Amino acid sequence: MEPAGDPTTGRHLVNLGVALGHQWLVALQPPQTALTASEIGLLDRLISDAGNRRCRPGTLAFYLTKLARLGGYLARAGDPPPGNVVIWRGLARLTDIERGAEIGAAGFVGN
């Protein structure tokens, strides 16, 4: 299921679900609901799968945990699920990394 237009709509729905405590609803969605293909690719390259023992690979909950880890979530065995703040921090970092990757790929980097 592709998000209609901008993926920020999916992001708002995901954060609303997390804020309301409906993580099980979020876990059932495919990652493309809230993330673009380039964001999923960057998360796969940047964050290892080792800390995602509670989530099935390839689900939205799996990628939200990766996003939260980018924002500082430690994903230890006894930790509660990540909250909105740490997910938004991870999203901000991912956006910066994605923009940097786009600039680097465009060849505008030089001395």
Secondary structure, DSSP 8 states (H G I E B T S, - for coil): ---SSSTHHHHHHHHHHHHTT-HHHHHTS-GGGTS-HHHHHHHHHHS-STT-TTS-TTSHHHHHHHHHHHTT----TT-----HHHHHHHHHHHHHHHHHHHHHHHT----
